[in-house]
Amino acid sequence: MTTSMNTWHQIKAFPKSGQLFLLATIINGIIFSSWQLFFNFFILARGFEKDFLGLINSVPSIAGLILGIPMGMISDRIGRKPAMLIGLAMSITGMGLQLFVQSKGLLVLVAFIGGAGNSLYFISQAPFMMKVTDTNNRALMFSLNFGLSTLAGAFGNIFAGQMPGWFGNLLSVPADSAQAFQSVLLVSVVLGLFAFIPIFILKEPIKDQIPNQVKANQWKQLHQTVRRGFTWKLVIPEMLLGFGAAITIPYMNLFFSETFQVKSSVLGIVFSLSALFVGIGSIIGPRLVHHFNSKIKVVVLSQASSLIFLLILGFSPYLWLAVIAFLFRGVLMNMAVPLYNAFCMENVADSEQGVVNSLISNSWTAGWAIGPFLSGLIQIRYGFQPLFLTTTAIYFFSILSTWVFFSRYEREKLEKDRVFGHGTI
């Protein structure tokens, strides 16, 4: 039986709840790709400066940083399905309000609400996927969740890339006006409502319910989890990775627009190709895990390989070379994301997964809470190139810490599993 046949049978073996969850992932992928592509342009077109753009991009991460651990505990207490529904409602509400409120203060407030909901939704995902999978298809489920989101984003970017022109003609305004961008983002928010349907229909696995005695001692368990050294080994690589990404990645659209004068329609195609590449890479990832019999090797090799393309992207004088580097950087770096998430969840107890996932999520959002704001200030004074150098250096230390912390640990764990007949990861 071929690997592709095995992959298809693993997908068919997912329970209905898992398949519905992936459908919601596809819908959300379309929404957020469109939002990320044009939100920066919308804020600038409304007359706000880059420093405020940096602030508003930081606020959702600040919300996740402040509320991440309580959100993880709420997810453990009320269950993954209710948590995802509440998180979606808050996230979509926050996004919608950002399109209409006028004052800076209100913009910050509704962005905070959306960020809190987004945190609750995403913190609940990994524990949910753990319960609808087993060791044979877990890496595939995590990778599909990530990959389908980006593949859906590819479609969303192609479609959304043309929409400012359409709405510009319809409203008799320039395609790069605040009104045109607002209309595109409003369509994204309306489409986001459809994500509620599959989440509402799916049934939460009974084994996902947390025992009452665990719920009653959540704060004690949080204290024990935080004090455990292994928890911080899981957290540190993500914290570094998050900060490195936060100062550069949110501004890729502005980088191409300002450095190479790329139009929004072309930008949509470039970002769609990137999402397509990342989606394909995330499907290849589980196959590489089986080939190397190691998640950590694949994570380290793919992320390390991406650094050379990141530097080419930041310093290329040619648009075609920058686009190629952008595509390969994205696929190599992001291929590792679901594999590392699966590794983390596999190595903590079921009752700790919500808390640990919120700690890991917080470590990521810690960087995004301050990175975009600092990046906006640096761009004004020095441009983009210092940001690419800084991101590359921070990524390097993240990759190094992953290898130092987990390469030997995973190898010894695999050897132990072979002795006791548990097979490969």
C-alpha positions as CSV (number, residue, x, y, z in Angstrom):
1,M,0.0,0.0,0.0
2,T,1.4,3.4,-1.0
3,T,1.9,6.2,1.5
4,S,-0.8,8.3,-0.2
5,M,-3.2,5.4,0.2
6,N,-2.3,5.2,3.9
7,T,-2.8,8.9,4.3
8,W,-6.2,8.7,2.6
9,H,-7.3,5.8,4.8
10,Q,-6.1,7.7,7.9
11,I,-8.2,10.7,6.9
12,K,-11.3,8.5,6.4
13,A,-10.7,6.9,9.8
14,F,-11.1,10.3,11.5
15,P,-14.3,10.4,13.5
16,K,-17.1,12.6,12.2
17,S,-16.3,15.2,14.9
18,G,-12.7,15.4,13.6
19,Q,-13.9,15.9,10.1
20,L,-16.4,18.6,11.2
21,F,-13.6,20.3,13.1
22,L,-11.4,20.4,9.9
23,L,-14.3,21.9,8.0
24,A,-14.4,24.7,10.5
25,T,-10.7,25.1,10.0
26,I,-11.2,25.5,6.3
27,I,-13.8,28.3,6.8
28,N,-11.6,30.1,9.3
29,G,-8.6,29.8,6.9
30,I,-10.5,31.7,4.3
31,I,-11.6,34.4,6.8
32,F,-8.3,35.1,8.4
33,S,-6.3,35.1,5.2
34,S,-8.5,37.9,3.8
35,W,-8.3,39.7,7.1
36,Q,-4.5,39.5,7.3
37,L,-4.1,40.5,3.7
38,F,-6.0,43.8,4.0
39,F,-6.3,44.9,7.6
40,N,-3.0,46.7,7.7
41,F,-4.0,48.6,4.5
42,F,-7.4,49.4,6.0
43,I,-6.0,50.9,9.1
44,L,-3.5,53.0,7.2
45,A,-6.1,54.1,4.7
46,R,-8.2,55.4,7.5
47,G,-5.4,57.9,8.3
48,F,-3.8,56.1,11.3
49,E,0.0,56.1,11.5
50,K,2.3,53.1,11.5
51,D,3.0,53.3,15.2
52,F,-0.7,52.9,15.9
53,L,-0.9,50.1,13.3
54,G,1.8,48.3,15.3
55,L,-0.1,48.8,18.5
56,I,-3.4,47.5,17.1
57,N,-1.6,44.5,15.7
58,S,-0.1,43.9,19.2
59,V,-3.4,44.2,21.1
60,P,-4.9,40.7,20.3
61,S,-1.6,39.1,21.4
62,I,-1.6,41.2,24.6
63,A,-5.1,39.9,25.3
64,G,-3.9,36.3,24.7
65,L,-0.9,36.9,26.9
66,I,-3.0,38.3,29.8
67,L,-5.9,35.9,29.5
68,G,-4.2,32.8,27.9
69,I,-3.8,30.8,31.1
70,P,-7.3,31.6,32.5
71,M,-8.7,30.7,29.0
72,G,-6.9,27.4,29.1
73,M,-8.4,26.7,32.5
74,I,-11.9,27.7,31.3
75,S,-11.4,25.3,28.3
76,D,-10.5,22.5,30.7
77,R,-13.5,23.3,32.9
78,I,-16.4,23.8,30.4
79,G,-15.1,21.5,27.6
80,R,-13.5,22.1,24.2
81,K,-16.7,22.5,22.1
82,P,-18.3,25.2,24.3
83,A,-14.9,26.9,24.6
84,M,-14.5,27.0,20.8
85,L,-18.0,28.3,20.3
86,I,-17.5,31.1,22.8
87,G,-14.1,31.9,21.4
88,L,-15.4,32.1,17.9
89,A,-18.2,34.4,18.9
90,M,-15.9,36.8,20.7
91,S,-13.3,36.7,17.9
92,I,-15.8,37.5,15.1
93,T,-17.5,40.2,17.1
94,G,-14.2,41.9,17.8
95,M,-13.3,41.7,14.1
96,G,-16.6,43.2,13.0
97,L,-16.5,46.1,15.4
98,Q,-13.0,47.1,14.4
99,L,-14.5,47.9,11.0
100,F,-16.8,50.5,12.3
101,V,-15.6,52.1,15.5
102,Q,-13.8,55.4,15.1
103,S,-11.8,56.3,18.1
104,K,-8.4,54.8,18.9
105,G,-9.5,53.8,22.4
106,L,-12.5,51.8,21.1
107,L,-10.4,50.2,18.4
108,V,-8.0,48.9,21.0
109,L,-10.8,47.7,23.2
110,V,-12.6,45.6,20.5
111,A,-9.3,44.3,19.3
112,F,-8.6,43.1,22.8
113,I,-12.0,41.3,22.9
114,G,-11.3,39.7,19.6
115,G,-7.9,38.6,20.7
116,A,-9.3,37.1,23.9
117,G,-11.8,35.0,21.9
118,N,-9.2,34.0,19.4
119,S,-7.0,32.8,22.3
120,L,-9.9,30.7,23.8
121,Y,-10.6,29.1,20.4
122,F,-7.1,28.2,19.5
123,I,-6.1,27.0,23.0
124,S,-9.0,24.5,22.8
125,Q,-8.0,23.0,19.5
126,A,-4.9,20.9,20.3
127,P,-6.5,19.1,23.3
128,F,-9.6,18.5,21.1
129,M,-7.5,17.0,18.3
130,M,-5.6,14.8,20.9
131,K,-9.0,13.2,21.8
132,V,-10.2,12.4,18.3
133,T,-6.9,10.8,17.1
134,D,-4.5,8.1,18.1
135,T,-0.7,7.6,17.7
136,N,-1.2,6.5,14.1
137,N,-3.0,9.5,12.8
138,R,-2.3,12.3,15.3
139,A,0.6,13.9,13.3
140,L,-1.7,13.9,10.2
141,M,-4.6,15.5,12.1
142,F,-2.4,18.3,13.5
143,S,-0.8,18.8,10.1
144,L,-4.2,18.8,8.3
145,N,-5.6,21.4,10.7
146,F,-2.6,23.6,9.9
147,G,-2.4,22.8,6.2
148,L,-6.1,23.0,5.4
149,S,-6.2,26.4,7.0
150,T,-3.4,27.7,4.8
151,L,-4.8,26.0,1.7
152,A,-8.1,27.6,2.4
153,G,-6.1,30.8,2.8
154,A,-4.7,30.4,-0.7
155,F,-8.2,30.4,-2.1
156,G,-9.2,33.3,0.2
157,N,-6.2,35.4,-0.9
158,I,-6.8,34.9,-4.6
159,F,-10.5,35.8,-4.2
160,A,-9.9,38.7,-1.7
161,G,-7.0,40.1,-3.8
162,Q,-9.5,41.1,-6.5
163,M,-12.2,42.4,-4.2
164,P,-10.8,45.9,-3.5
165,G,-11.1,46.6,-7.3
166,W,-14.6,45.2,-7.4
167,F,-15.8,47.2,-4.4
168,G,-14.0,50.3,-5.7
169,N,-16.0,50.1,-8.9
170,L,-19.2,49.3,-7.1
171,L,-18.9,52.2,-4.6
172,S,-17.2,54.6,-7.0
173,V,-14.1,54.9,-4.8
174,P,-10.4,54.1,-5.3
175,A,-9.5,50.5,-4.9
176,D,-7.0,51.4,-2.2
177,S,-9.5,53.5,-0.2
178,A,-10.7,52.7,3.3
179,Q,-14.2,52.1,2.0
180,A,-13.0,49.4,-0.4
181,F,-10.9,47.7,2.2
182,Q,-13.7,47.9,4.7
183,S,-16.1,46.1,2.4
184,V,-13.6,43.3,1.7
185,L,-13.0,42.8,5.5
186,L,-16.8,42.9,6.2
187,V,-17.3,40.0,3.7
188,S,-14.7,38.1,5.6
189,V,-16.5,38.7,8.9
190,V,-19.9,37.6,7.5
191,L,-18.3,34.4,6.1
192,G,-16.8,33.8,9.5
193,L,-20.3,33.1,10.9
194,F,-20.5,29.9,8.9
195,A,-17.7,28.5,11.1
196,F,-20.2,28.1,13.9
197,I,-22.1,25.4,12.1
198,P,-19.6,22.5,12.1
199,I,-18.4,23.4,15.6
200,F,-22.0,23.4,16.8
201,I,-22.8,20.0,15.2
202,L,-19.7,18.1,16.3
203,K,-19.8,16.0,19.4
204,E,-17.1,16.4,22.0
205,P,-15.5,13.0,22.9
206,I,-16.6,11.9,26.3
207,K,-13.0,11.1,27.3
208,D,-12.2,14.8,26.8
209,Q,-14.2,15.6,29.9
210,I,-12.0,16.6,32.8
211,P,-12.7,14.8,36.1
212,N,-14.4,16.9,38.8
213,Q,-11.5,16.5,41.2
214,V,-9.1,17.9,38.6
215,K,-11.4,20.9,37.9
216,A,-11.6,21.6,41.6
217,N,-7.8,21.8,41.8
218,Q,-7.0,23.7,38.7
219,W,-4.9,26.3,40.4
220,K,-2.9,23.7,42.3
221,Q,-2.3,21.8,39.1
222,L,-1.3,25.0,37.3
223,H,1.3,25.7,40.0
224,Q,2.7,22.2,39.7
225,T,2.8,22.4,35.9
226,V,4.6,25.8,35.9
227,R,7.2,24.6,38.4
228,R,8.0,21.6,36.2
229,G,11.3,22.1,34.2
230,F,10.0,20.1,31.2
231,T,7.1,22.5,30.8
232,W,9.6,25.4,30.3
233,K,11.6,23.4,27.8
234,L,8.4,23.2,25.7
235,V,7.7,26.9,26.2
236,I,11.1,28.5,25.4
237,P,11.4,27.5,21.7
238,E,7.9,28.8,21.0
239,M,8.6,32.1,22.9
240,L,11.7,32.8,20.8
241,L,9.9,31.7,17.6
242,G,7.0,34.0,18.4
243,F,9.0,37.1,19.0
244,G,11.1,36.5,15.9
245,A,8.0,36.1,13.8
246,A,6.2,39.0,15.3
247,I,8.6,41.7,14.3
248,T,8.6,40.8,10.6
249,I,5.9,38.4,9.4
250,P,2.8,40.6,10.1
251,Y,4.3,43.2,7.7
252,M,5.1,41.0,4.7
253,N,2.4,42.7,2.7
254,L,3.8,46.2,3.5
255,F,7.3,44.9,2.7
256,F,6.4,43.8,-0.8
257,S,4.2,46.9,-1.4
258,E,6.8,49.4,-0.3
259,T,10.0,47.7,-1.5
260,F,8.8,46.4,-4.8
261,Q,5.6,48.4,-5.3
262,V,3.5,45.3,-5.7
263,K,-0.2,45.9,-6.4
264,S,-2.9,44.4,-4.1
265,S,-4.1,42.0,-6.8
266,V,-0.6,40.6,-7.4
267,L,0.0,40.6,-3.6
268,G,-3.1,38.4,-3.3
269,I,-1.7,35.9,-5.8
270,V,1.7,35.8,-4.0
271,F,0.2,35.2,-0.6
272,S,-2.1,32.6,-2.1
273,L,0.9,30.7,-3.6
274,S,2.6,30.9,-0.2
275,A,-0.5,29.5,1.5
276,L,-0.6,26.7,-1.1
277,F,3.0,25.9,-0.5
278,V,2.6,25.8,3.3
279,G,-0.5,23.6,2.9
280,I,1.3,21.1,0.8
281,G,4.3,21.2,3.1
282,S,2.1,20.5,6.1
283,I,0.9,17.3,4.4
284,I,4.4,16.2,3.6
285,G,5.5,16.8,7.2
286,P,3.9,13.6,8.6
287,R,5.5,11.5,5.9
288,L,8.9,12.9,6.8
289,V,8.2,12.1,10.5
290,H,7.6,8.4,9.4
291,H,10.8,8.5,7.3
292,F,13.0,9.9,10.0
293,N,11.0,8.3,12.8
294,S,11.3,11.6,14.6
295,K,9.2,14.8,14.9
296,I,12.1,16.8,16.4
297,K,14.5,16.0,13.5
298,V,11.9,17.2,11.0
299,V,11.2,20.3,13.0
300,V,14.8,21.3,13.4
301,L,15.8,20.4,9.8
302,S,12.9,22.2,8.2
303,Q,13.2,25.4,10.3
304,A,17.0,25.6,10.0
305,S,16.7,25.3,6.2
306,S,14.2,28.2,6.1
307,L,16.7,30.7,7.5
308,I,18.7,31.1,4.3
309,F,15.6,31.9,2.4
310,L,14.6,34.4,5.1
311,L,17.8,36.3,4.5
312,I,17.5,36.1,0.7
313,L,13.9,37.5,1.1
314,G,15.1,40.5,3.2
315,F,18.0,41.5,1.0
316,S,17.1,40.5,-2.5
317,P,17.1,43.4,-5.0
318,Y,14.9,41.4,-7.4
319,L,11.1,40.9,-6.9
320,W,11.2,37.4,-8.5
321,L,13.9,36.2,-6.2
322,A,12.2,37.7,-3.1
323,V,9.0,35.9,-4.1
324,I,10.8,32.6,-4.4
325,A,12.5,33.0,-1.1
326,F,9.2,34.1,0.5
327,L,7.5,30.9,-0.7
328,F,10.3,28.5,0.4
329,R,10.8,30.2,3.7
330,G,7.1,29.9,4.5
331,V,6.8,26.2,3.7
332,L,10.0,25.2,5.5
333,M,9.3,27.1,8.7
334,N,5.6,26.3,8.9
335,M,5.9,22.7,8.1
336,A,7.3,22.2,11.6
337,V,4.5,24.0,13.5
338,P,1.9,21.2,13.7
339,L,4.6,18.6,14.3
340,Y,5.9,20.5,17.3
341,N,2.4,21.1,18.7
342,A,1.7,17.4,18.4
343,F,5.0,16.5,20.1
344,C,4.1,18.9,23.0
345,M,0.6,17.4,23.6
346,E,1.9,13.9,23.4
347,N,4.3,14.5,26.2
348,V,2.0,16.0,28.8
349,A,-0.8,14.4,30.8
350,D,-4.4,14.7,29.5
351,S,-5.5,16.7,32.5
352,E,-2.6,19.2,31.8
353,Q,-3.1,19.7,28.1
354,G,-5.3,22.8,28.4
355,V,-3.0,24.5,30.8
356,V,0.2,23.5,29.0
357,N,-1.2,24.5,25.6
358,S,-2.2,27.9,27.1
359,L,1.4,28.3,28.4
360,I,2.8,27.5,25.0
361,S,0.3,29.8,23.3
362,N,1.2,32.5,25.8
363,S,4.9,32.1,25.1
364,W,4.1,32.7,21.4
365,T,1.8,35.6,22.0
366,A,4.4,37.2,24.4
367,G,6.4,38.0,21.4
368,W,3.4,39.1,19.4
369,A,2.3,41.4,22.2
370,I,5.3,43.7,21.8
371,G,7.0,42.7,18.5
372,P,4.6,44.3,16.0
373,F,4.7,47.6,17.9
374,L,8.5,47.7,18.1
375,S,8.6,46.7,14.5
376,G,6.5,49.6,13.5
377,L,8.8,52.0,15.2
378,I,11.9,50.4,13.6
379,Q,10.3,50.5,10.1
380,I,9.8,54.3,10.4
381,R,13.4,54.9,11.3
382,Y,15.4,52.2,9.6
383,G,13.3,50.2,7.2
384,F,12.8,46.5,7.0
385,Q,16.3,45.0,6.7
386,P,17.3,45.2,10.4
387,L,14.1,43.3,11.1
388,F,15.1,40.4,8.9
389,L,18.5,40.1,10.5
390,T,16.9,40.2,14.0
391,T,14.3,37.6,13.1
392,T,16.9,35.3,11.6
393,A,19.0,35.5,14.8
394,I,16.1,34.8,17.1
395,Y,14.9,31.9,15.0
396,F,18.3,30.4,15.2
397,F,18.3,30.3,19.0
398,S,14.8,28.9,18.9
399,I,15.8,26.0,16.6
400,L,19.0,25.4,18.7
401,S,17.0,25.2,21.9
402,T,14.5,22.7,20.4
403,W,17.4,20.4,19.4
404,V,19.2,20.7,22.7
405,F,16.1,20.1,24.8
406,F,14.4,17.3,22.9
407,S,16.7,15.4,20.5
408,R,18.1,13.1,23.1
409,Y,14.8,13.0,25.0
410,E,12.8,11.9,22.0
411,R,15.5,9.3,21.0
412,E,15.4,7.7,24.5
413,K,11.6,7.8,24.5
414,L,11.4,6.0,21.2
415,E,13.8,3.4,22.3
416,K,11.7,2.8,25.4
417,D,8.6,2.6,23.3
418,R,10.2,-0.1,21.1
419,V,11.1,-2.1,24.1
420,F,7.6,-2.0,25.4
421,G,6.0,-2.5,21.9
422,H,4.5,1.0,21.3
423,G,6.0,1.4,17.9
424,T,6.9,4.7,16.2
425,I,5.7,8.2,16.8
